[in-house]
Amino acid sequence: MASRTRRAAGLPLRTRLLAAALTRARGPIDDLDAARLARLRSGDLPTVPPFTWVTGAVPRDLTVGGDGFTARDGVTVPVRTYRPSTARAGDALPVLVWFHGGGWMLGDAKGYDPLCAHLAHACDVVVLSVDYRRSPEHRAPKAVLDCVDAVRWATTEAGRLGIRAHDLGVAGDSAGGNLAAVVSAVVRDEGGARIRHQALLYPATDATMSQPSVRENADAAVLTRRDMQVYLGAYLGTGPAALAATDPLVSPLHAPDHRGLPPTLVQTADLDPLRDDGRAYAQALERAGVPVRLTNYRRMPHGYASFPHLTAAGRQARDELVDWVTDHTRVG
């Protein structure tokens, strides 16, 4: 109990209150029936005040649409698209492929409208947010394969999508950060696209759950060690077909070679069990000669990118992400 009190005390009061409200609204995830799982997957907040005071508003000069691609197994995977309305007709823009968080089990693309729309508007890029298939219905590596296929689709359909295939980045938060890191490694090894940069927000990189912060922040706000166990259990599954926790398709930290990966931004939250996952991955990239920037945001909980206006450094973290994408985007 003392540990929980110390970790909670590190959060600003308004962040603590929001975290408590989110936890109550979500409820326990140990035993989700189909109806509650569906509700949690589509629990999108309204895009009007007072909600936007927390999440940020969707800019007006933006076109939000829908698209999709056929995955390697023939299933159509939806993609939510964000395009700056200020772009001239026929202009091909840089593209950022976004993978949402949610423990590979919850979340959806629409729930990330405020963040993805902000990135499209502020960075002058097209954002493609992938509604990859989730667990427990679809075990690892199905989500990875969907995300790899999404990047290759974006490259081959660049003309129709109005994007520049040579100017493609990937990004994601939490489980989405895990997917972005794994996708970058798969595409590096197998080809089919070129990824110029990646941004990983509090990514899960080590499914062994052996990093020190998993113990230190076991009872943290928003994400706990028990939550991690549930998410990973659903994602990996059991039986002879289940991937090991150290498989590089699950744990990019355990990949045998990190050389040749794209320049990488890693953001971590200090009061997060995944903090050291991000730090360890950034250190592995640095040892491999990959240009990397690691920023740890003090007094911040997991998931801060989804409520930037109610955390101590939420706007600073968002500005850093915008600067990263903009700085690694070609002009013209």
Residue frames as qw, qx, qy, qz and C-alpha x, y, z in Angstrom:
[[0.000, 0.883, 0.469, 0.000, 0.00, 0.00, 0.00],
 [0.326, -0.752, 0.100, 0.564, 2.85, 2.37, 0.74],
 [0.387, -0.071, 0.596, 0.700, 4.20, 1.87, -2.78],
 [0.160, 0.644, 0.658, 0.355, 0.84, 2.72, -4.31],
 [0.183, -0.911, -0.274, 0.249, 0.56, 5.84, -2.17],
 [0.382, -0.550, 0.307, 0.676, 4.02, 7.04, -3.19],
 [0.315, 0.167, 0.668, 0.653, 3.36, 6.51, -6.91],
 [0.037, 0.783, 0.591, 0.193, -0.04, 8.24, -6.75],
 [0.292, -0.835, -0.139, 0.445, 1.41, 11.14, -4.80],
 [0.422, -0.242, 0.415, 0.769, 3.80, 11.83, -7.67],
 [0.189, 0.510, 0.647, 0.535, 0.89, 12.72, -9.96],
 [0.127, -0.119, 0.067, -0.982, -0.64, 16.20, -10.07],
 [0.369, 0.211, 0.683, -0.594, -4.08, 16.21, -8.43],
 [0.626, 0.444, -0.016, -0.640, -6.06, 16.74, -11.63],
 [0.462, 0.380, -0.762, -0.247, -4.17, 13.90, -13.32],
 [0.059, -0.052, 0.933, -0.350, -4.87, 11.64, -10.36],
 [0.508, 0.317, 0.452, -0.662, -8.57, 12.42, -10.55],
 [0.626, 0.466, -0.350, -0.519, -8.69, 11.74, -14.29],
 [0.282, 0.304, -0.910, -0.022, -6.79, 8.45, -13.88],
 [0.248, 0.089, 0.834, -0.484, -9.22, 7.34, -11.19],
 [0.601, 0.421, 0.175, -0.657, -12.19, 8.24, -13.41],
 [0.530, 0.455, -0.611, -0.372, -10.73, 6.33, -16.36],
 [0.099, 0.174, -0.965, 0.172, -10.10, 3.26, -14.23],
 [0.409, 0.236, 0.659, -0.585, -13.67, 3.32, -12.85],
 [0.617, 0.482, -0.090, -0.615, -15.16, 3.76, -16.31],
 [0.449, 0.405, -0.763, -0.228, -13.12, 0.90, -17.75],
 [0.878, -0.294, 0.171, -0.336, -13.66, -1.50, -14.87],
 [0.589, -0.416, 0.679, 0.139, -11.71, -4.74, -14.43],
 [0.566, 0.547, -0.453, -0.418, -10.29, -6.32, -17.57],
 [0.282, -0.329, 0.898, -0.071, -9.53, -9.76, -16.10],
 [0.296, 0.273, 0.915, 0.030, -12.76, -11.29, -17.38],
 [0.283, 0.346, -0.123, -0.886, -14.32, -9.36, -20.24],
 [0.572, 0.398, 0.715, -0.058, -17.44, -10.74, -21.87],
 [0.422, 0.335, 0.539, 0.647, -18.08, -9.99, -25.53],
 [0.003, -0.882, -0.415, -0.225, -20.51, -7.15, -24.83],
 [0.387, -0.876, 0.024, 0.287, -18.22, -5.25, -22.45],
 [0.593, -0.196, 0.432, 0.650, -15.23, -5.83, -24.69],
 [0.316, 0.573, 0.519, 0.550, -17.12, -4.29, -27.62],
 [0.175, -0.948, -0.260, -0.044, -18.16, -1.33, -25.46],
 [0.524, -0.693, 0.190, 0.457, -14.61, -0.67, -24.30],
 [0.563, 0.068, 0.501, 0.654, -13.31, -0.88, -27.85],
 [0.149, 0.590, 0.447, 0.656, -15.67, 1.85, -29.01],
 [0.357, -0.753, -0.430, 0.348, -15.68, 4.03, -25.92],
 [0.403, 0.360, 0.139, 0.830, -14.87, 7.20, -27.86],
 [0.138, -0.537, -0.398, 0.731, -15.19, 10.53, -26.06],
 [0.330, 0.862, 0.384, 0.006, -17.35, 13.26, -27.63],
 [0.557, 0.171, 0.131, 0.802, -15.43, 15.81, -29.66],
 [0.111, -0.794, -0.200, -0.563, -17.03, 18.82, -27.97],
 [0.022, 0.392, -0.554, 0.734, -16.25, 20.74, -24.76],
 [0.326, -0.854, 0.404, -0.042, -15.71, 19.90, -21.94],
 [0.955, -0.043, 0.241, 0.166, -14.17, 16.69, -23.27],
 [0.664, 0.609, -0.026, 0.433, -11.91, 18.53, -25.69],
 [0.214, -0.895, 0.290, -0.261, -10.51, 20.50, -22.76],
 [0.744, -0.443, 0.500, 0.028, -8.82, 17.22, -21.86],
 [0.820, 0.160, 0.485, 0.257, -8.20, 15.48, -25.19],
 [0.124, -0.362, 0.402, 0.832, -7.71, 18.46, -27.48],
 [0.601, 0.556, 0.260, -0.512, -10.04, 19.39, -30.32],
 [0.652, 0.250, 0.583, 0.415, -10.10, 18.07, -33.87],
 [0.077, -0.377, 0.201, 0.901, -9.01, 20.96, -36.16],
 [0.571, 0.591, 0.346, -0.452, -11.68, 22.21, -38.55],
 [0.460, 0.720, -0.378, -0.356, -9.40, 22.54, -41.60],
 [0.184, -0.324, 0.926, 0.051, -8.96, 18.79, -41.90],
 [0.756, 0.101, -0.355, -0.540, -10.63, 16.03, -43.87],
 [0.389, -0.261, 0.847, -0.253, -11.28, 12.87, -41.85],
 [0.742, 0.245, -0.329, -0.530, -12.26, 9.85, -43.92],
 [0.792, -0.214, 0.557, -0.130, -12.10, 6.11, -44.23],
 [0.535, 0.537, -0.595, -0.268, -10.25, 3.63, -46.39],
 [0.838, -0.278, 0.446, -0.148, -8.99, 0.09, -46.09],
 [0.307, 0.561, -0.730, -0.243, -6.76, -2.59, -47.54],
 [0.958, -0.026, -0.195, -0.208, -6.81, -6.31, -48.07],
 [0.442, -0.653, 0.612, -0.058, -4.50, -8.10, -45.65],
 [0.144, 0.424, -0.863, -0.233, -2.47, -11.13, -46.66],
 [0.193, 0.136, 0.959, -0.155, -5.22, -13.50, -45.50],
 [0.024, -0.406, -0.714, -0.570, -7.88, -11.76, -47.60],
 [0.219, -0.730, -0.583, 0.281, -9.56, -9.82, -44.77],
 [0.182, 0.737, 0.132, 0.638, -10.26, -6.11, -45.24],
 [0.490, -0.401, -0.409, 0.657, -8.62, -3.98, -42.54],
 [0.061, 0.937, 0.309, 0.148, -10.11, -0.48, -42.03],
 [0.507, -0.023, -0.093, 0.856, -7.93, 2.63, -42.02],
 [0.038, -0.913, -0.353, 0.200, -8.99, 6.04, -40.75],
 [0.567, 0.323, 0.165, 0.740, -7.48, 8.90, -42.77],
 [0.182, -0.867, -0.200, 0.419, -6.63, 12.48, -41.84],
 [0.555, 0.329, 0.298, 0.703, -5.66, 14.96, -44.54],
 [0.126, -0.467, -0.162, 0.860, -5.05, 18.70, -44.13],
 [0.411, 0.755, 0.509, -0.043, -7.74, 20.58, -46.04],
 [0.002, -0.886, 0.181, 0.427, -5.19, 23.28, -46.80],
 [0.485, -0.206, 0.700, 0.482, -3.34, 20.94, -49.17],
 [0.397, 0.470, -0.289, -0.734, -3.81, 21.90, -52.80],
 [0.903, 0.260, 0.209, -0.270, -5.61, 19.50, -55.09],
 [0.831, 0.493, -0.230, 0.119, -3.16, 16.97, -56.47],
 [0.038, -0.750, 0.582, -0.312, -0.54, 17.64, -53.81],
 [0.856, -0.081, -0.499, 0.112, 1.23, 14.52, -52.56],
 [0.342, -0.796, 0.305, -0.394, 2.01, 14.90, -48.86],
 [0.168, 0.339, -0.877, 0.297, 4.27, 13.00, -46.48],
 [0.763, -0.321, -0.391, -0.402, 2.52, 10.22, -44.57],
 [0.143, -0.378, 0.769, -0.495, 2.54, 9.01, -40.99],
 [0.670, -0.192, -0.660, -0.281, 1.09, 5.55, -40.35],
 [0.309, -0.445, 0.500, -0.676, -0.32, 5.44, -36.82],
 [0.571, -0.162, -0.804, -0.029, -0.96, 2.34, -34.67],
 [0.461, -0.637, 0.055, -0.615, -3.23, 2.93, -31.68],
 [0.028, 0.293, -0.841, 0.453, -2.71, 1.66, -28.16],
 [0.757, -0.199, 0.012, -0.622, -4.96, -0.46, -25.97],
 [0.544, -0.360, 0.742, -0.157, -2.95, -3.51, -24.99],
 [0.113, 0.151, -0.864, -0.467, -3.48, -5.12, -28.44],
 [0.026, -0.374, -0.922, 0.101, -7.02, -5.70, -27.15],
 [0.052, 0.784, 0.490, -0.377, -8.84, -2.39, -26.62],
 [0.062, -0.592, 0.202, 0.778, -8.97, 0.95, -28.40],
 [0.611, 0.545, 0.531, 0.220, -9.78, 1.79, -32.00],
 [0.429, 0.238, 0.230, 0.840, -8.74, 4.31, -34.63],
 [0.121, -0.763, -0.361, -0.521, -11.67, 6.68, -34.06],
 [0.604, -0.739, -0.237, 0.183, -10.74, 7.07, -30.41],
 [0.588, -0.313, 0.129, 0.734, -7.48, 8.65, -31.53],
 [0.317, 0.799, 0.377, 0.344, -9.13, 11.38, -33.63],
 [0.194, -0.977, 0.017, 0.084, -7.82, 14.25, -31.45],
 [0.548, -0.570, 0.452, 0.414, -4.19, 13.11, -31.58],
 [0.592, 0.187, 0.611, 0.492, -4.09, 11.94, -35.20],
 [0.251, 0.871, 0.359, 0.222, -5.94, 15.01, -36.42],
 [0.284, -0.922, 0.137, 0.225, -3.57, 17.25, -34.50],
 [0.591, -0.332, 0.541, 0.498, -0.55, 15.54, -36.06],
 [0.502, 0.503, 0.565, 0.420, -1.98, 15.84, -39.57],
 [0.064, 0.965, 0.227, 0.115, -2.76, 19.52, -39.06],
 [0.372, -0.875, 0.225, 0.214, 0.41, 20.55, -37.22],
 [0.557, -0.356, 0.608, 0.440, 2.88, 18.51, -39.30],
 [0.506, 0.586, -0.242, -0.584, 1.14, 18.97, -42.68],
 [0.025, 0.231, -0.954, -0.190, 1.09, 15.23, -43.29],
 [0.753, -0.127, -0.378, -0.523, -1.50, 12.61, -44.13],
 [0.294, -0.316, 0.815, -0.387, -2.08, 10.33, -41.14],
 [0.706, -0.017, -0.593, -0.387, -3.30, 6.79, -41.74],
 [0.405, -0.360, 0.659, -0.521, -4.58, 5.19, -38.52],
 [0.461, 0.118, -0.839, -0.264, -4.84, 1.40, -38.79],
 [0.741, -0.271, 0.257, -0.558, -7.67, -0.57, -37.16],
 [0.323, 0.330, -0.887, -0.019, -5.59, -3.73, -36.90],
 [0.777, -0.309, -0.469, -0.286, -7.19, -6.91, -35.57],
 [0.224, -0.599, 0.528, -0.559, -7.05, -7.35, -31.82],
 [0.308, -0.006, -0.927, 0.214, -6.86, -10.05, -29.21],
 [0.512, -0.306, 0.802, -0.017, -8.21, -12.27, -27.79],
 [0.820, 0.459, 0.237, -0.247, -9.93, -13.13, -31.08],
 [0.723, 0.634, -0.183, 0.205, -6.67, -12.61, -32.98],
 [0.757, -0.563, 0.115, 0.311, -3.45, -13.67, -31.29],
 [0.055, -0.799, 0.483, 0.353, 0.07, -12.49, -32.02],
 [0.281, -0.308, 0.122, 0.901, 1.39, -11.93, -34.59],
 [0.284, 0.657, 0.656, 0.240, -1.87, -11.07, -36.40],
 [0.042, -0.951, -0.164, 0.257, -1.76, -7.39, -35.36],
 [0.358, -0.568, 0.456, 0.584, 1.86, -7.13, -36.52],
 [0.403, 0.178, 0.746, 0.499, 1.05, -8.66, -39.90],
 [0.177, 0.842, 0.508, 0.044, -1.88, -6.29, -40.39],
 [0.162, -0.913, 0.058, 0.371, 0.37, -3.32, -39.59],
 [0.410, -0.315, 0.619, 0.591, 3.14, -4.50, -41.92],
 [0.340, 0.469, 0.728, 0.367, 0.55, -4.96, -44.67],
 [0.040, 0.925, 0.327, -0.188, -0.77, -1.45, -43.95],
 [0.245, -0.728, 0.324, 0.552, 2.66, 0.10, -44.53],
 [0.355, -0.048, 0.753, 0.552, 3.16, -1.82, -47.76],
 [0.237, 0.700, 0.663, 0.117, -0.34, -0.89, -48.92],
 [0.051, -0.915, -0.094, 0.389, 0.36, 2.78, -48.24],
 [0.298, -0.496, 0.544, 0.608, 3.49, 2.51, -50.38],
 [0.290, 0.180, 0.816, 0.467, 1.83, 0.76, -53.32],
 [0.083, 0.762, 0.625, 0.148, -1.30, 2.96, -53.20],
 [0.327, -0.414, -0.121, 0.841, 0.59, 6.21, -52.69],
 [0.032, 0.124, 0.439, 0.889, -0.72, 7.82, -55.87],
 [0.336, -0.559, -0.651, -0.389, -4.38, 7.17, -55.04],
 [0.512, -0.638, -0.469, 0.333, -3.90, 8.19, -51.42],
 [0.142, 0.924, 0.010, 0.356, -2.15, 11.42, -52.35],
 [0.623, -0.733, 0.241, 0.126, 0.97, 10.64, -50.33],
 [0.373, 0.738, -0.563, -0.002, 4.70, 10.37, -50.97],
 [0.974, -0.119, -0.194, -0.006, 5.80, 6.76, -50.63],
 [0.662, 0.311, -0.366, 0.576, 9.41, 7.83, -50.08],
 [0.037, -0.418, 0.341, -0.841, 8.39, 10.04, -47.15],
 [0.741, -0.393, -0.432, -0.333, 6.76, 7.58, -44.76],
 [0.006, -0.390, 0.711, -0.585, 7.01, 7.38, -40.98],
 [0.613, -0.377, -0.678, -0.150, 5.39, 5.10, -38.40],
 [0.087, -0.348, 0.494, -0.792, 4.26, 5.91, -34.89],
 [0.647, -0.421, -0.564, -0.292, 2.15, 4.59, -32.06],
 [0.281, -0.571, 0.464, -0.616, 1.57, 4.60, -28.34],
 [0.671, -0.280, 0.582, -0.364, 1.86, 1.74, -25.84],
 [0.749, 0.128, 0.645, 0.083, 0.88, -1.43, -27.75],
 [0.575, 0.806, 0.136, 0.013, 0.88, 0.74, -30.87],
 [0.028, -0.865, 0.497, 0.061, 4.45, 1.76, -30.09],
 [0.629, -0.242, 0.736, 0.074, 5.30, -1.91, -29.87],
 [0.728, 0.499, 0.468, 0.048, 3.72, -2.51, -33.27],
 [0.337, 0.928, -0.150, -0.056, 5.54, 0.43, -34.86],
 [0.265, -0.699, 0.657, 0.091, 8.90, -0.85, -33.59],
 [0.673, -0.003, 0.735, 0.077, 8.24, -4.39, -34.79],
 [0.635, 0.717, 0.283, -0.040, 6.96, -3.18, -38.17],
 [0.142, 0.909, -0.368, -0.133, 10.11, -1.14, -38.71],
 [0.397, -0.467, 0.782, 0.111, 12.26, -4.21, -38.08],
 [0.694, 0.293, 0.657, 0.006, 10.16, -6.48, -40.33],
 [0.519, 0.845, 0.104, -0.071, 10.14, -3.97, -43.18],
 [0.084, -0.812, 0.554, 0.165, 13.89, -3.45, -42.80],
 [0.472, -0.271, 0.833, 0.102, 14.44, -7.21, -43.16],
 [0.538, 0.359, 0.760, 0.067, 11.80, -8.06, -45.78],
 [0.104, -0.033, 0.416, 0.903, 11.48, -4.89, -47.81],
 [0.022, 0.610, 0.764, 0.212, 8.29, -3.74, -49.51],
 [0.102, -0.955, -0.205, -0.187, 8.54, -0.19, -48.16],
 [0.510, 0.240, -0.341, 0.752, 10.99, 2.28, -46.73],
 [0.423, -0.829, -0.362, 0.044, 10.36, 3.75, -43.30],
 [0.379, 0.647, -0.177, 0.637, 12.20, 7.05, -42.80],
 [0.039, -0.365, 0.539, -0.758, 11.48, 7.62, -39.10],
 [0.538, -0.437, -0.711, -0.118, 9.51, 6.25, -36.17],
 [0.206, -0.459, 0.354, -0.788, 8.02, 7.71, -32.98],
 [0.573, -0.242, -0.782, 0.051, 7.32, 5.37, -30.07],
 [0.335, -0.555, 0.193, -0.736, 5.23, 6.73, -27.19],
 [0.528, -0.378, 0.633, -0.421, 5.65, 4.77, -23.94],
 [0.716, 0.257, -0.543, -0.356, 6.13, 1.59, -26.01],
 [0.867, -0.293, 0.381, -0.134, 5.93, -1.99, -24.77],
 [0.476, 0.667, -0.560, -0.122, 9.19, -3.55, -25.95],
 [0.167, 0.319, -0.903, 0.236, 9.85, -6.40, -23.51],
 [0.738, -0.272, -0.313, -0.533, 7.04, -8.90, -22.98],
 [0.615, -0.038, -0.711, 0.339, 9.04, -10.72, -20.32],
 [0.419, -0.826, -0.175, -0.335, 7.94, -7.93, -17.94],
 [0.819, -0.245, -0.239, 0.461, 11.39, -7.97, -16.38],
 [0.289, 0.561, -0.088, 0.771, 12.25, -4.27, -16.53],
 [0.260, -0.120, -0.617, 0.733, 12.67, -2.54, -13.11],
 [0.272, -0.047, 0.049, -0.960, 9.83, -0.07, -13.65],
 [0.591, -0.242, -0.648, -0.415, 7.32, -2.93, -13.93],
 [0.554, -0.356, -0.656, 0.369, 7.94, -3.60, -10.23],
 [0.200, -0.103, -0.264, 0.938, 8.47, 0.02, -9.24],
 [0.362, 0.082, -0.051, -0.927, 5.20, 1.18, -10.82],
 [0.052, -0.149, -0.983, -0.092, 3.24, -2.04, -10.36],
 [0.000, 0.650, 0.722, -0.236, 0.20, -0.20, -9.01],
 [0.133, -0.159, 0.138, 0.968, 0.51, 2.96, -11.07],
 [0.447, 0.534, 0.300, -0.652, -2.36, 5.01, -12.40],
 [0.584, 0.542, -0.277, -0.537, -3.90, 4.08, -15.78],
 [0.810, 0.286, -0.507, -0.069, -1.74, 0.95, -16.31],
 [0.617, -0.588, 0.479, -0.210, -0.76, -1.60, -13.67],
 [0.050, -0.395, 0.907, 0.136, 1.36, -4.72, -13.72],
 [0.485, 0.235, 0.808, -0.237, -1.80, -6.81, -13.49],
 [0.558, 0.700, 0.085, -0.436, -3.20, -5.01, -16.54],
 [0.221, 0.649, -0.664, -0.297, -0.01, -5.85, -18.42],
 [0.278, -0.139, 0.949, -0.048, -0.35, -9.52, -17.50],
 [0.568, 0.477, 0.580, -0.338, -3.93, -9.61, -18.78],
 [0.470, 0.765, -0.171, -0.407, -3.10, -7.84, -22.04],
 [0.109, 0.555, -0.800, -0.201, -0.07, -10.01, -22.75],
 [0.421, 0.020, 0.891, -0.167, -1.94, -13.18, -21.83],
 [0.611, 0.595, 0.392, -0.344, -4.68, -12.35, -24.31],
 [0.379, 0.789, -0.349, -0.334, -2.22, -11.31, -27.00],
 [0.033, 0.489, -0.866, -0.102, 0.13, -14.28, -26.75],
 [0.878, -0.030, -0.188, -0.439, -2.40, -16.96, -25.89],
 [0.563, -0.420, 0.706, -0.085, -1.42, -20.51, -25.05],
 [0.905, 0.293, 0.297, -0.081, -0.68, -23.72, -26.88],
 [0.749, -0.062, 0.389, 0.533, 1.90, -24.81, -29.44],
 [0.416, 0.660, 0.327, 0.534, 1.17, -21.88, -31.79],
 [0.274, -0.950, -0.129, 0.083, 1.71, -19.22, -29.12],
 [0.494, 0.667, -0.278, 0.483, 4.71, -16.96, -29.60],
 [0.658, -0.309, -0.408, 0.552, 7.27, -16.77, -26.81],
 [0.190, -0.935, -0.188, 0.232, 7.56, -13.55, -24.82],
 [0.393, -0.600, 0.373, 0.588, 11.06, -13.11, -26.23],
 [0.578, 0.436, 0.566, 0.394, 10.03, -13.51, -29.87],
 [0.220, -0.168, 0.137, 0.951, 11.09, -10.35, -31.76],
 [0.153, -0.430, -0.599, -0.658, 7.58, -10.14, -33.24],
 [0.488, -0.732, -0.473, -0.040, 6.37, -9.55, -29.68],
 [0.518, -0.775, 0.014, 0.362, 9.41, -8.02, -27.96],
 [0.568, 0.783, -0.091, 0.236, 11.44, -5.77, -30.28],
 [0.303, -0.831, 0.455, -0.099, 13.99, -5.33, -27.49],
 [0.736, -0.282, 0.612, 0.063, 14.96, -8.99, -27.93],
 [0.760, 0.647, -0.031, -0.047, 15.59, -8.75, -31.68],
 [0.863, -0.160, 0.127, 0.462, 19.07, -10.06, -32.54],
 [0.456, 0.066, 0.224, 0.859, 20.03, -6.95, -34.52],
 [0.057, 0.838, 0.404, -0.363, 18.87, -3.35, -34.21],
 [0.275, -0.354, 0.368, 0.815, 21.18, -1.93, -36.87],
 [0.052, 0.139, 0.654, 0.742, 19.68, -0.11, -39.82],
 [0.034, -0.689, -0.712, 0.126, 16.44, 0.87, -38.11],
 [0.175, 0.740, 0.235, 0.606, 15.08, 4.36, -38.83],
 [0.097, 0.281, -0.383, 0.875, 15.78, 7.40, -36.64],
 [0.469, -0.485, -0.736, -0.061, 13.64, 7.00, -33.56],
 [0.238, -0.475, 0.277, -0.800, 11.91, 9.18, -30.98],
 [0.517, -0.318, -0.786, 0.121, 11.09, 7.35, -27.73],
 [0.290, -0.519, 0.183, -0.783, 8.90, 9.09, -25.18],
 [0.487, -0.225, -0.819, 0.206, 8.39, 7.54, -21.75],
 [0.448, -0.715, -0.092, -0.528, 6.29, 8.41, -18.71],
 [0.085, 0.485, -0.713, 0.498, 8.07, 8.40, -15.36],
 [0.487, -0.106, 0.653, -0.570, 5.15, 6.90, -13.40],
 [0.811, 0.318, -0.217, -0.440, 4.55, 4.04, -15.83],
 [0.832, -0.256, 0.490, 0.052, 5.42, 0.34, -15.58],
 [0.807, 0.478, 0.230, 0.260, 6.55, 0.57, -19.23],
 [0.034, -0.966, 0.214, 0.143, 9.03, 3.40, -18.58],
 [0.397, -0.585, 0.659, 0.258, 12.10, 1.15, -18.66],
 [0.726, 0.366, 0.560, 0.162, 10.83, -0.77, -21.69],
 [0.406, 0.905, 0.094, 0.086, 11.22, 2.45, -23.64],
 [0.202, -0.877, 0.428, 0.085, 14.54, 3.34, -22.09],
 [0.672, -0.255, 0.664, 0.207, 16.04, -0.10, -22.68],
 [0.688, 0.539, 0.446, 0.192, 14.92, -0.04, -26.32],
 [0.213, 0.972, -0.096, 0.031, 16.38, 3.42, -26.89],
 [0.397, -0.708, 0.568, 0.136, 19.67, 2.25, -25.41],
 [0.745, 0.069, 0.629, 0.210, 19.68, -0.82, -27.66],
 [0.550, 0.785, 0.244, 0.150, 19.13, 1.38, -30.72],
 [0.045, -0.955, 0.292, 0.034, 21.87, 3.75, -29.65],
 [0.593, -0.447, 0.639, 0.200, 24.34, 0.87, -29.24],
 [0.694, 0.330, 0.589, 0.249, 23.43, -0.23, -32.77],
 [0.291, -0.126, 0.314, 0.895, 24.22, 3.21, -34.18],
 [0.038, 0.664, 0.653, 0.361, 20.61, 4.25, -34.78],
 [0.009, 0.292, -0.131, 0.947, 19.92, 7.98, -34.28],
 [0.420, -0.547, -0.723, -0.026, 17.60, 8.07, -31.27],
 [0.109, -0.429, 0.244, -0.863, 16.07, 10.64, -28.96],
 [0.468, -0.398, -0.776, 0.143, 14.78, 9.51, -25.55],
 [0.165, -0.419, 0.177, -0.875, 12.64, 11.82, -23.42],
 [0.357, -0.364, -0.828, 0.231, 11.28, 10.77, -20.04],
 [0.225, -0.585, -0.142, -0.766, 8.41, 12.97, -18.83],
 [0.161, 0.035, -0.748, 0.643, 8.47, 13.41, -15.07],
 [0.293, 0.223, 0.581, -0.726, 5.32, 13.06, -12.97],
 [0.559, 0.243, -0.350, -0.712, 3.49, 11.65, -15.98],
 [0.704, -0.015, 0.666, -0.247, 1.36, 8.47, -16.15],
 [0.306, 0.088, 0.843, 0.433, 0.96, 5.99, -18.95],
 [0.215, 0.633, 0.720, 0.187, -1.35, 7.19, -21.71],
 [0.127, -0.617, -0.181, 0.755, -0.67, 10.91, -21.36],
 [0.085, -0.067, 0.538, 0.836, -0.85, 11.50, -25.12],
 [0.125, -0.499, -0.787, -0.341, -4.60, 10.85, -24.99],
 [0.272, -0.876, -0.398, 0.027, -5.26, 13.57, -22.41],
 [0.582, 0.272, -0.099, 0.760, -2.58, 16.20, -23.10],
 [0.085, -0.638, -0.008, -0.765, -4.39, 19.15, -21.53],
 [0.707, -0.626, -0.018, -0.329, -4.77, 17.50, -18.14],
 [0.896, -0.200, -0.095, 0.384, -1.19, 16.48, -17.45],
 [0.385, -0.780, 0.084, 0.485, 1.80, 18.48, -16.31],
 [0.175, -0.516, 0.550, 0.633, 3.78, 18.12, -19.52],
 [0.635, 0.413, 0.652, -0.012, 1.18, 16.87, -21.99],
 [0.439, 0.886, 0.056, -0.136, 1.50, 19.81, -24.37],
 [0.128, -0.763, 0.593, 0.222, 5.29, 19.67, -24.20],
 [0.545, -0.094, 0.820, 0.143, 5.25, 15.99, -25.15],
 [0.594, 0.642, 0.484, -0.032, 2.85, 16.65, -28.01],
 [0.218, 0.933, -0.201, -0.204, 5.00, 19.53, -29.25],
 [0.323, -0.544, 0.737, 0.238, 8.06, 17.29, -29.19],
 [0.614, 0.235, 0.748, 0.093, 6.23, 14.69, -31.26],
 [0.466, 0.849, 0.223, -0.107, 5.13, 17.33, -33.78],
 [0.003, 0.867, -0.441, -0.233, 8.66, 18.68, -34.03],
 [0.509, -0.281, 0.789, 0.199, 10.05, 15.18, -34.54],
 [0.617, 0.482, 0.616, 0.080, 7.67, 14.32, -37.37],
 [0.320, 0.937, 0.051, -0.127, 8.15, 17.73, -39.00],
 [0.179, -0.785, 0.543, 0.238, 11.94, 17.63, -38.73],
 [0.429, -0.189, 0.852, 0.235, 12.06, 14.17, -40.34],
 [0.575, 0.630, 0.516, -0.081, 9.75, 15.06, -43.19],
 [0.448, 0.039, 0.410, 0.794, 11.14, 16.12, -46.51],
 [0.221, 0.660, 0.161, -0.699, 10.10, 19.44, -47.96],
 [0.419, 0.557, -0.384, -0.606, 8.72, 19.29, -51.47]]
